[in-house]
Amino acid sequence: MTRDQIITDALSKINAIGLGDTPTSAMLSEAQTILNMMVQHWQNFNIFLWTVSDDIITLESGTATYYLGSEVLDVDNLFFRDDSGTDIVLESITRESYSRLNDKDQAGSPSQVYVDYQTDGPHLTFFPVYDDTDGEVGYTKTIRLQDFSASTDNPDFPARWYKALCFGLAVDLSPTWGRLSSAAFDKLALFSENARNQAKFGQYESSNMQFRVKVK
């Protein structure tokens, strides 16, 4: 589906346009803004497995802070890997804890990390400051989903999420463009929630499960 197909489907669900009709330019413009807001809001719930991946930072001697880029939303599971290949889990500390460190330039192998979430993306500050060569930090990152901008843009989603996108956008557009009764809107909102849950639960990673019976 393209951006305009999603918008058109959503508008038809709330009777803002008839089947086969084309949305106005004002509708397309506002719907694009709301669609992008909805998609970015959904990322607050950490439900998109395809946006999560592992990455490595090659440390530079004497450099404490590293910038990950504006496309990174969140980082987790940080560990330091020394030149022998040994991994050591890094302790995450708060801004307050980092500010209380007496000697922030202390050299050594990192054991702690302060993740500073700024508007341009996360900044990682390690303590102690790495003073050797061939050290790395591994981490798991969540990437920001791409916005819709052009009419032919495709969703940055697997196809299983298309129904959830259309229903979710219909709900969010309804206060402005909707022509539904309260009962019809409630039904639409329920359909939207069900579609999102089905897409979310359908993507979970599988694992083995074992049961052990405890006999007293």
trRosetta pair geometry for C-beta under 8 A, 3 or more apart (Angstrom, degrees):
i j d omega theta_ij theta_ji phi_ij phi_ji
1 5 4.5 -135 -162 88 88 128
1 6 5.4 98 143 -56 130 86
1 9 7.9 -45 -148 -3 139 139
1 154 6.9 125 77 -137 48 74
1 155 6.5 25 71 -7 96 108
1 162 5.3 125 5 -140 134 124
1 165 7.8 179 77 78 145 138
1 166 8.0 -94 -170 -60 172 108
2 5 4.7 98 51 5 74 104
2 6 7.2 -138 94 -4 40 86
2 151 6.6 36 154 147 126 59
2 152 5.0 -59 -139 -143 132 40
2 153 6.5 110 -160 62 75 39
2 154 6.2 -61 -103 -83 53 59
3 6 6.0 -61 -156 35 30 109
3 7 6.4 24 153 -15 67 109
3 32 6.5 30 177 -109 129 96
3 35 7.2 142 -151 99 91 164
3 148 4.3 132 -109 -166 124 128
3 149 7.9 -143 -60 46 162 24
3 150 6.9 155 16 92 140 45
3 151 5.7 -132 66 -152 111 31
3 152 7.1 -8 22 28 95 6
3 153 4.6 42 -33 57 116 92
3 154 7.9 -112 -35 -73 69 18
4 7 5.6 -53 -143 40 35 112
4 8 6.0 38 157 -22 68 107
4 23 7.5 -155 -156 35 86 118
4 28 6.6 -12 -114 -127 88 116
4 151 4.6 19 -37 -166 121 89
4 152 7.5 -17 8 -71 108 40
5 8 5.8 -52 -142 37 29 111
5 9 6.3 30 158 -19 63 107
6 9 5.9 -57 -148 37 27 110
6 10 6.3 26 155 -18 64 109
6 35 6.8 97 113 -126 129 142
6 155 7.1 97 -58 -57 147 113
6 162 7.5 -128 -98 -157 102 81
6 165 5.6 -47 -143 129 129 117
6 166 5.6 -134 -149 -87 73 75
6 169 6.3 92 155 15 99 159
7 10 5.8 -58 -148 37 30 110
7 11 6.2 26 157 -17 66 108
7 23 6.0 -63 129 -2 112 161
7 27 7.2 136 165 138 121 94
7 28 6.0 90 132 -120 164 64
7 31 4.3 102 -136 125 114 146
7 32 7.0 -34 -77 -61 138 65
7 35 6.8 -80 -80 -49 91 140
7 169 6.9 -101 -104 152 51 150
8 11 5.9 -56 -145 38 28 108
8 12 6.4 27 157 -18 64 108
8 17 7.2 -63 -150 67 70 143
8 22 7.3 -46 -112 -131 120 44
8 23 5.8 -136 -94 -20 72 108
9 12 5.9 -58 -149 36 29 109
9 13 6.6 35 152 -26 63 104
9 166 4.5 -40 108 -141 127 123
9 170 7.8 -78 119 -61 72 110
10 13 5.7 -53 -154 27 33 115
10 14 7.1 6 157 0 64 105
10 31 6.9 154 75 -151 132 127
10 166 5.3 -156 -68 -162 79 62
10 167 7.7 -168 -111 -80 84 13
10 169 3.9 -63 -105 100 156 107
10 170 4.1 -152 -155 -66 78 71
10 173 5.7 106 142 15 118 141
11 14 6.4 -70 -153 46 34 94
11 16 4.2 -82 -167 65 87 118
11 17 4.8 38 129 16 118 105
11 23 5.5 129 11 -88 167 115
11 27 6.3 38 -98 -180 148 134
11 31 7.0 -62 -56 -89 108 149
11 170 7.5 -150 -51 -110 22 78
11 173 6.5 -76 -88 127 66 158
11 177 6.2 -42 -130 125 90 146
12 15 7.4 36 -170 -81 37 28
12 16 7.4 -90 -69 49 25 75
12 17 5.7 -57 -81 75 68 85
12 18 7.2 29 -124 161 91 13
12 19 5.8 78 -149 -86 133 59
12 21 7.6 154 -89 47 98 94
13 166 7.0 124 -26 156 143 95
13 167 7.1 -157 -168 -111 172 56
13 170 4.0 -33 79 -123 133 147
13 188 6.6 124 153 -132 112 124
14 170 5.3 168 -35 -166 103 90
14 173 6.1 -162 18 94 154 102
14 174 4.9 -156 -124 -100 144 79
14 177 6.2 99 98 101 132 88
14 178 3.9 -80 -180 -114 126 81
14 179 6.5 118 150 29 74 59
14 180 5.6 -81 -150 -29 73 116
14 188 7.2 54 -87 -129 82 168
15 18 8.0 19 -150 -84 61 52
15 178 7.1 69 51 -161 82 55
15 179 4.1 -90 93 66 114 104
15 180 6.4 146 22 -63 115 73
16 23 7.8 28 113 -113 115 95
16 27 7.0 148 142 -128 134 134
16 173 7.0 -70 -25 139 152 123
16 177 3.8 18 -108 154 140 111
16 178 6.5 -62 -58 -88 99 31
16 179 6.5 152 -76 0 50 98
17 21 4.1 -144 175 84 107 126
17 22 7.5 -133 -162 67 151 14
17 23 5.9 -109 -40 -84 152 65
17 27 7.6 67 -42 -162 122 173
18 21 4.5 92 57 -18 74 124
23 27 3.9 -122 -177 92 108 132
23 28 5.2 135 106 -55 123 82
23 31 7.1 -37 -177 5 162 146
24 27 4.6 102 53 4 75 102
24 28 7.1 -141 95 -4 41 86
25 28 5.6 -53 -147 37 34 112
25 29 6.2 35 155 -21 66 107
26 29 5.8 -55 -146 36 29 111
26 30 6.3 18 161 -8 65 109
27 30 6.3 -63 -144 43 26 101
27 31 5.7 21 161 -17 65 117
27 177 6.6 72 -124 -100 102 150
28 31 5.9 -58 -136 42 23 109
28 32 6.2 30 160 -26 61 106
28 151 7.3 -13 -167 -104 136 99
29 32 6.0 -54 -152 28 25 111
29 33 7.0 22 152 -15 59 104
30 33 5.7 -55 -155 35 36 112
30 34 6.4 28 152 -13 69 108
30 173 7.9 114 117 -125 104 95
30 176 6.8 -116 144 126 146 163
31 34 5.7 -57 -144 42 34 108
31 35 5.9 41 155 -26 67 107
31 169 6.8 58 -165 -178 96 120
31 173 5.9 4 -110 -97 91 129
32 35 5.6 -53 -144 35 28 115
32 36 6.5 26 158 -16 63 105
32 148 5.6 -131 -149 99 88 111
32 149 7.5 87 -175 -117 132 27
33 36 6.1 -59 -152 37 28 107
33 37 6.4 26 152 -17 64 109
34 37 5.5 -54 -146 38 34 113
34 38 6.2 38 154 -23 66 105
34 169 6.8 116 111 -144 106 82
34 172 5.0 169 170 129 121 123
34 173 6.1 141 93 -76 159 76
35 38 5.7 -54 -148 33 29 112
35 39 6.5 27 156 -18 64 106
35 148 5.6 -11 105 32 128 138
35 165 7.7 43 -149 -172 102 97
35 169 5.3 2 -98 -110 87 122
35 172 7.9 161 -76 75 45 140
36 39 5.9 -53 -145 36 32 110
36 40 6.4 25 159 -12 65 108
36 147 4.6 21 -128 -141 122 97
36 148 5.8 -137 -69 35 92 83
37 40 6.1 -61 -147 42 28 105
37 41 6.1 31 154 -22 64 110
37 172 7.8 177 81 -175 107 152
38 41 5.7 -57 -147 36 28 113
38 42 6.5 34 154 -25 63 102
38 168 5.7 145 175 139 141 116
38 169 6.3 -153 30 -87 164 67
38 172 5.4 -121 -76 -28 128 163
39 42 5.8 -50 -154 27 31 114
39 43 7.3 37 148 -26 59 97
39 145 5.5 -110 156 93 115 141
39 147 7.5 161 69 -113 136 54
39 148 7.8 124 -1 -11 150 97
39 156 7.9 92 -175 50 143 102
39 165 7.8 13 -84 -122 98 100
40 43 5.7 -45 -161 18 41 116
40 144 7.5 6 -120 -158 92 96
40 145 6.9 -150 -85 55 59 103
40 147 7.8 -9 -50 -88 111 87
41 44 6.0 -31 -176 1 49 114
42 45 6.2 -55 -174 27 52 109
42 47 6.9 -75 168 46 92 116
42 48 7.5 82 125 -39 106 115
42 168 7.9 5 -67 -168 128 163
42 196 7.8 -139 -126 -144 123 125
43 46 7.5 53 -179 -69 52 39
43 48 6.6 -42 -110 13 75 127
43 51 7.3 -53 -126 82 108 170
43 73 6.1 -105 154 -134 134 171
43 142 7.4 143 -172 154 108 126
43 144 7.0 16 -136 -129 172 59
43 145 6.2 -159 -66 2 127 108
46 74 7.7 -49 -94 48 105 159
46 142 7.0 -83 -120 -105 83 153
47 200 4.8 -40 -172 -129 129 109
47 203 8.0 102 165 61 78 128
48 51 4.4 43 109 7 113 115
48 52 7.5 153 99 -19 67 88
48 142 8.0 105 70 -155 96 103
48 145 7.0 -15 120 -63 176 117
48 157 7.8 -91 -131 -115 120 81
49 52 5.9 -63 -159 29 44 112
49 203 5.4 -166 14 145 124 118
49 204 7.7 156 -50 -108 139 32
49 205 6.9 150 -130 -42 150 94
50 158 6.5 145 -24 -34 151 103
50 203 7.9 -79 -24 -168 91 139
51 73 7.8 17 152 22 130 127
51 142 5.4 44 124 -163 104 72
51 143 4.7 -139 -167 55 83 79
51 144 7.7 108 -159 -34 129 5
51 145 6.3 -68 -93 -64 136 79
52 140 6.3 11 -173 177 98 104
52 141 7.2 171 -145 87 54 41
52 142 5.4 -24 -93 -98 75 71
52 143 7.7 -159 -73 9 27 79
53 140 7.3 179 95 -151 24 66
53 141 6.2 -20 65 60 70 85
53 143 7.1 15 18 -20 104 114
54 138 6.5 3 -175 -174 104 102
54 139 7.3 167 -150 90 64 34
54 140 5.5 -41 -96 -99 67 66
54 141 7.6 133 -118 15 19 78
55 138 7.3 167 88 -150 39 60
55 139 6.1 -22 63 65 82 79
55 140 7.9 132 18 -113 74 21
55 141 5.4 2 11 1 122 124
56 136 5.2 -12 -170 -175 107 124
56 137 7.1 149 -158 78 57 44
56 138 5.3 -28 -101 -98 75 72
56 139 7.9 151 -93 21 31 69
57 66 5.5 77 -155 148 148 168
57 124 7.4 -150 -20 63 167 146
57 136 6.5 153 77 -161 50 67
57 137 4.5 -7 54 57 105 96
57 138 7.9 -163 20 -74 70 27
57 139 7.4 22 -7 8 103 112
58 135 7.8 124 -163 85 53 51
58 136 5.7 -36 -103 -104 51 84
59 63 7.0 -174 -171 66 71 101
59 110 7.6 -160 -105 -10 153 127
59 126 7.5 -43 -119 34 125 161
59 130 4.4 23 159 60 140 171
59 135 4.3 -27 47 90 128 100
59 136 6.4 -160 -4 -94 89 26
59 137 6.3 86 -55 -14 105 95
60 63 4.1 40 75 15 101 131
60 130 7.4 122 75 82 31 121
61 130 6.1 -109 -110 117 45 86
61 131 5.5 60 -151 -149 92 32
61 132 6.3 -175 -97 47 105 13
61 133 6.3 -39 -46 -72 117 65
62 107 7.8 -25 -92 -108 61 107
62 129 6.4 33 -139 150 28 123
62 130 7.6 -74 -9 82 25 67
62 131 6.7 66 -60 -108 61 66
63 66 7.1 76 138 -66 115 85
63 129 7.3 171 73 -164 20 103
63 130 7.2 -16 57 54 66 101
64 104 7.2 43 -136 157 166 94
64 105 7.6 -99 -53 -110 137 55
64 125 5.4 23 145 -154 96 81
64 126 5.8 -150 -159 53 62 70
64 127 7.2 28 -149 -73 111 65
64 129 4.5 -61 -83 -108 93 103
64 130 8.0 165 -95 16 49 74
65 123 5.7 6 -171 173 108 106
65 124 6.8 159 -151 84 55 46
65 125 4.5 -19 -95 -95 84 82
65 126 7.8 -174 -78 12 37 69
66 123 7.1 164 80 -160 38 61
66 124 4.9 -14 58 60 91 98
66 125 8.0 173 18 -77 63 39
66 126 7.8 25 3 -13 104 105
66 137 7.9 174 32 48 153 138
67 120 7.7 -13 -159 113 121 111
67 121 6.7 89 -174 88 85 113
67 122 7.9 158 -150 95 50 50
67 123 5.4 -26 -99 -107 68 81
68 72 4.3 -40 124 36 121 157
68 75 6.7 -171 -60 -60 168 131
68 121 5.5 -134 72 151 84 121
68 122 4.9 11 29 70 128 92
68 123 7.4 -154 3 -87 83 32
68 124 6.8 72 -41 -12 106 104
68 141 6.9 -177 -177 -117 140 136
69 72 5.3 95 70 -2 81 102
69 121 5.3 -114 98 174 27 175
70 120 5.2 -67 -89 -170 95 62
70 121 4.5 -131 -96 -38 34 117
70 144 7.5 -42 139 16 66 146
71 121 7.2 8 31 -98 35 134
71 143 5.5 -3 150 -152 96 87
71 144 5.2 -134 -161 35 52 101
72 75 6.7 22 169 -56 125 94
72 121 5.1 78 57 -155 87 114
72 122 5.7 -74 108 23 118 103
72 141 5.1 -59 -135 -165 109 123
72 142 7.1 104 -163 70 64 52
72 143 6.4 -51 -102 -104 50 55
72 144 7.1 -82 -34 -15 4 91
73 141 8.0 126 45 178 62 78
73 142 4.6 -56 63 99 104 100
73 143 6.8 105 4 -176 94 7
73 144 5.0 128 -51 -68 102 78
74 122 7.3 101 -125 -47 22 136
74 141 7.1 156 84 -156 51 52
74 142 4.2 18 50 35 94 120
75 78 6.7 46 147 -61 110 106
75 115 5.9 -162 61 -126 114 138
75 122 5.4 -149 -5 97 117 172
75 124 7.1 -48 72 -73 167 116
75 139 5.0 1 -167 165 108 135
75 140 6.9 142 -160 77 55 52
75 141 5.3 -20 -102 -100 75 72
75 142 7.6 -139 -66 15 35 76
76 139 6.9 135 64 -171 31 86
76 140 4.8 -32 69 67 83 105
76 142 7.9 45 2 -21 105 99
77 138 7.7 -44 123 119 91 89
77 139 6.1 142 81 -148 71 52
77 140 4.4 46 43 4 120 111
78 89 7.5 102 89 -161 57 59
78 90 4.4 -44 110 49 103 123
78 92 7.0 113 35 -70 122 93
78 113 5.3 -45 109 30 158 159
78 124 7.6 163 -118 -138 148 134
78 137 6.2 -3 -165 -179 95 106
78 138 7.2 163 -147 86 46 51
78 139 4.6 -5 -97 -97 74 99
79 87 4.8 25 151 -174 137 99
79 88 6.1 159 -166 75 85 36
79 89 5.1 -48 -104 -100 94 43
79 90 5.9 -169 -104 -7 30 85
79 137 7.0 166 82 -154 39 62
79 138 5.2 -9 58 57 90 95
79 139 7.6 173 19 -73 61 58
80 87 7.2 151 78 -154 41 51
80 88 4.8 -19 61 61 93 96
80 90 5.7 97 -23 -63 91 102
80 109 6.3 134 143 172 151 94
80 110 4.8 171 -84 72 142 97
80 111 7.3 -73 8 -84 144 37
80 126 7.8 106 -85 -147 119 135
80 135 6.8 -13 -170 -173 95 108
80 136 7.5 151 -159 85 50 46
80 137 5.6 -31 -101 -100 60 77
81 85 6.5 -13 -174 -146 103 33
81 86 6.9 164 -149 77 59 37
81 87 5.1 -22 -93 -94 82 69
81 88 7.7 174 -79 18 34 70
81 135 6.9 156 82 -161 59 59
81 136 4.5 -12 59 66 109 94
81 137 7.2 -178 15 -87 80 24
81 138 6.2 56 -21 -14 118 104
82 85 7.3 -50 73 14 66 19
82 86 5.2 0 38 53 105 91
82 88 7.3 45 -24 -3 99 112
82 109 6.3 -21 -91 -131 110 136
82 132 7.8 22 -148 77 86 149
82 134 7.9 53 170 105 48 91
82 135 6.0 -26 -124 -112 45 87
83 132 6.8 -107 -27 136 122 131
83 133 7.0 50 -83 91 132 63
83 134 4.0 68 -108 95 100 123
83 135 6.5 -62 -50 -68 76 62
87 138 7.2 -32 -128 29 116 128
88 109 7.5 69 44 143 151 124
88 111 7.0 -55 135 -114 130 69
90 110 6.2 -9 -111 134 118 106
90 111 6.6 165 -129 176 68 26
90 112 6.2 132 -173 -125 87 15
90 113 4.5 44 149 -8 137 112
90 126 7.5 -74 -137 -126 142 94
90 137 7.3 12 -32 -141 145 108
91 111 6.4 15 17 146 102 75
91 112 4.8 -35 69 -107 93 76
91 113 7.3 160 76 22 43 69
92 112 7.6 141 -100 -161 11 71
92 113 5.8 -35 -105 72 58 87
92 114 7.6 114 -162 -101 61 34
92 115 6.4 -22 -143 0 108 107
93 97 4.0 -114 -179 90 109 134
93 98 5.5 134 108 -53 119 81
93 112 5.1 19 -13 -176 122 120
93 113 7.1 160 20 73 82 34
93 114 5.3 -48 74 -82 89 82
93 127 7.8 -31 28 41 142 125
94 97 4.7 99 52 7 76 100
94 98 7.0 -140 96 -3 41 86
94 114 7.3 14 126 -129 10 95
95 98 5.9 -58 -150 38 30 109
95 99 6.3 29 154 -21 66 108
95 114 6.6 105 -91 -165 45 123
95 116 7.0 86 -92 -102 100 88
96 99 5.8 -55 -146 35 30 111
96 100 6.6 27 155 -19 63 108
97 100 5.9 -61 -153 34 31 111
97 101 7.5 50 148 -40 60 88
97 114 7.5 -171 76 -94 93 110
98 101 5.9 -33 -165 -3 42 115
98 104 7.5 59 177 -114 82 113
98 112 8.0 180 -93 133 85 125
98 114 4.1 4 -64 -74 145 153
98 125 6.6 75 -147 89 148 130
98 127 7.1 172 -128 -17 88 143
101 104 5.1 104 97 -81 120 73
101 106 7.9 -114 170 8 119 118
101 127 6.2 -99 -116 -145 166 159
103 106 4.4 86 112 -50 109 98
104 127 6.7 -77 -147 -105 63 119
104 129 7.7 70 149 -40 60 111
105 129 5.9 -25 -156 2 45 142
106 127 7.0 57 58 -161 102 87
106 128 4.4 -86 105 -125 91 105
106 129 6.6 146 77 14 44 86
107 128 5.8 69 155 162 10 124
107 129 5.5 -51 -104 71 53 88
107 130 7.8 -2 -154 130 71 10
107 131 3.8 44 -170 -48 113 142
108 111 7.9 -17 112 -12 117 100
108 128 3.5 57 49 70 97 150
108 129 7.4 86 35 54 58 46
108 130 7.7 -65 90 -107 32 33
108 131 6.3 14 -44 15 20 114
109 128 6.9 59 55 58 27 105
109 130 6.8 36 -122 -114 40 73
109 132 7.3 -6 -81 10 81 126
109 135 7.1 -169 -129 -120 84 144
110 113 6.8 46 173 -67 126 85
110 126 3.9 -42 -116 -180 135 120
110 127 6.5 89 -135 62 78 21
110 128 6.3 -140 -93 58 45 53
110 129 7.7 28 -77 -110 86 15
110 130 5.8 -37 -31 -62 98 89
110 135 7.8 131 12 163 101 141
110 137 7.0 -11 63 -85 150 117
111 127 7.2 -53 52 101 71 64
111 128 7.0 39 12 7 89 75
112 126 7.2 144 83 -158 54 54
112 127 4.7 -20 68 66 104 94
113 124 5.8 -21 -166 -164 114 96
113 125 6.9 145 -158 75 60 46
113 126 5.4 -24 -101 -101 79 66
113 127 7.5 177 -82 22 32 73
113 137 7.7 114 -88 -151 139 142
114 124 7.5 146 75 -158 50 46
114 125 4.6 -16 59 62 99 102
114 127 7.3 41 -10 -4 99 111
115 122 5.6 -24 -168 -158 95 117
115 123 7.6 146 -161 73 46 47
115 124 5.9 -17 -104 -102 68 70
116 122 6.9 135 72 -159 49 60
116 123 4.4 -22 65 62 105 98
116 124 7.7 -166 22 -74 78 23
116 125 6.6 42 -11 -5 113 109
117 121 7.9 -83 -147 168 59 24
117 122 5.5 -30 -100 -98 63 75
118 121 6.5 -3 67 57 84 34
118 122 7.4 149 24 -102 73 21
118 123 6.0 34 1 -9 117 108
124 137 7.4 -175 137 113 153 158
124 139 7.8 -137 -86 -45 154 161
126 129 6.7 119 91 -109 88 44
126 130 6.5 22 98 -26 140 94
126 137 7.0 -138 -80 -73 140 148
128 131 7.7 -34 131 -12 114 105
130 135 5.2 -150 -150 70 136 151
132 135 5.7 95 76 -30 100 118
145 156 4.7 163 -162 84 88 132
145 157 7.6 18 -141 -60 132 80
146 153 8.0 -141 122 -169 115 126
146 156 4.4 133 37 -53 92 145
148 153 4.8 168 -141 85 72 141
148 155 7.6 -30 -75 -96 108 59
149 153 6.0 105 43 -47 59 147
150 153 4.8 127 60 -37 76 93
155 161 6.9 -144 135 90 147 111
155 162 6.7 179 23 -96 151 75
155 165 6.0 -96 -102 -77 151 166
157 161 4.0 -92 169 67 132 136
157 162 7.0 163 97 -63 125 58
157 165 6.7 178 38 -52 162 131
158 161 5.8 100 66 0 68 100
158 203 7.3 148 39 -99 146 125
159 162 5.6 -20 -166 -16 55 117
160 163 8.0 -46 174 21 42 97
160 199 5.1 151 131 -130 93 87
160 202 5.9 -131 173 94 149 139
160 203 7.0 169 79 -63 145 101
161 164 5.1 -60 -163 45 63 115
161 165 5.9 70 139 -30 84 100
161 199 4.7 96 -99 -162 65 148
162 165 5.5 -53 -150 32 33 115
162 166 6.5 29 156 -17 66 104
163 166 5.9 -56 -150 36 32 108
163 167 6.3 21 158 -8 67 110
163 195 4.7 -129 120 -154 101 127
163 199 7.3 -179 59 -56 92 119
164 167 6.1 -59 -140 45 29 103
164 168 5.7 29 161 -21 66 114
164 192 7.2 94 -149 -163 60 62
164 195 4.2 -180 -88 129 67 100
164 196 4.4 112 -144 -84 122 58
164 198 7.6 -167 -65 58 111 87
164 199 4.7 -80 -23 0 141 145
165 168 5.9 -59 -139 40 22 110
165 169 6.2 20 162 -16 62 110
166 169 6.1 -58 -147 37 24 107
166 170 6.4 29 153 -23 61 107
167 170 5.5 -52 -149 32 33 116
167 171 6.7 35 154 -19 64 101
167 188 7.0 -172 -159 -177 89 78
167 191 5.4 -130 -145 115 140 95
167 192 3.8 -171 139 -100 106 73
167 195 4.8 116 34 31 145 151
167 196 7.7 -128 79 -36 116 85
168 171 5.9 -53 -155 32 33 111
168 172 6.5 22 153 -11 66 109
168 192 5.1 127 -79 -161 51 114
168 195 7.5 -131 -37 81 85 119
168 196 6.4 79 -68 -66 118 117
169 172 5.7 -60 -146 43 35 107
169 173 5.9 29 157 -17 70 111
170 173 6.0 -60 -141 41 26 106
170 174 6.5 49 155 -50 61 97
170 178 8.0 92 176 -93 73 108
170 188 6.0 -110 118 -178 120 127
170 192 6.9 -152 61 -79 98 121
171 174 5.8 -38 -156 -1 29 121
171 185 7.9 109 -128 -166 73 82
171 188 6.0 173 -84 128 82 105
171 189 5.3 98 -121 -100 126 70
171 192 4.8 -39 -31 -39 134 168
172 175 7.8 -46 180 15 36 98
173 176 6.0 -74 -170 51 58 100
173 177 5.1 -23 161 39 99 112
173 178 6.6 133 113 -49 72 89
174 177 7.0 -85 -117 63 21 66
174 178 3.3 28 -154 -46 66 145
174 180 6.3 -38 -147 26 117 124
174 185 5.9 126 175 -127 154 109
174 188 7.1 139 -72 92 146 149
175 178 6.7 31 -28 17 16 116
178 185 6.8 68 163 -96 153 110
180 184 4.0 -131 -171 93 102 118
180 185 4.6 133 106 -59 128 81
180 188 6.7 -38 -153 -9 170 139
181 184 4.6 93 51 8 79 103
181 185 7.0 -143 92 -6 40 86
182 185 5.7 -55 -147 36 31 111
182 186 6.4 33 154 -20 65 105
183 186 5.8 -52 -149 34 31 112
183 187 6.5 31 152 -18 63 106
184 187 5.6 -53 -150 36 33 113
184 188 6.4 36 150 -21 65 104
185 188 5.5 -52 -148 35 34 113
185 189 6.3 36 153 -21 66 103
186 189 5.7 -51 -148 34 31 112
186 190 6.5 33 152 -19 63 104
187 190 5.7 -53 -151 35 32 112
187 191 6.5 35 150 -19 65 103
188 191 5.6 -52 -149 35 34 112
188 192 6.3 36 151 -23 65 105
189 192 5.5 -52 -149 34 32 115
189 193 6.5 31 153 -18 64 104
190 193 5.8 -53 -148 36 32 109
190 194 6.3 31 154 -17 65 107
191 194 5.8 -58 -148 39 30 111
191 195 6.2 30 155 -21 66 108
192 195 5.9 -55 -147 35 28 110
192 196 6.5 26 156 -16 63 107
193 196 5.9 -57 -149 37 30 110
193 197 6.3 27 155 -17 66 109
194 197 5.8 -58 -145 39 30 109
194 198 6.2 31 157 -21 66 107
195 198 5.8 -53 -145 35 29 111
195 199 6.5 26 156 -15 62 106
196 199 6.0 -58 -150 38 30 108
196 200 6.1 29 154 -20 65 111
197 200 5.5 -56 -142 39 31 112
197 201 6.0 16 165 -7 68 110
198 201 6.4 -59 -136 44 24 98
198 202 5.9 27 161 -25 60 116
199 202 5.8 -61 -143 35 24 114
199 203 6.8 16 162 -19 59 111
200 203 6.6 -74 -163 29 25 104
200 204 7.9 42 148 -46 60 90
201 204 6.1 -23 -159 -13 45 115
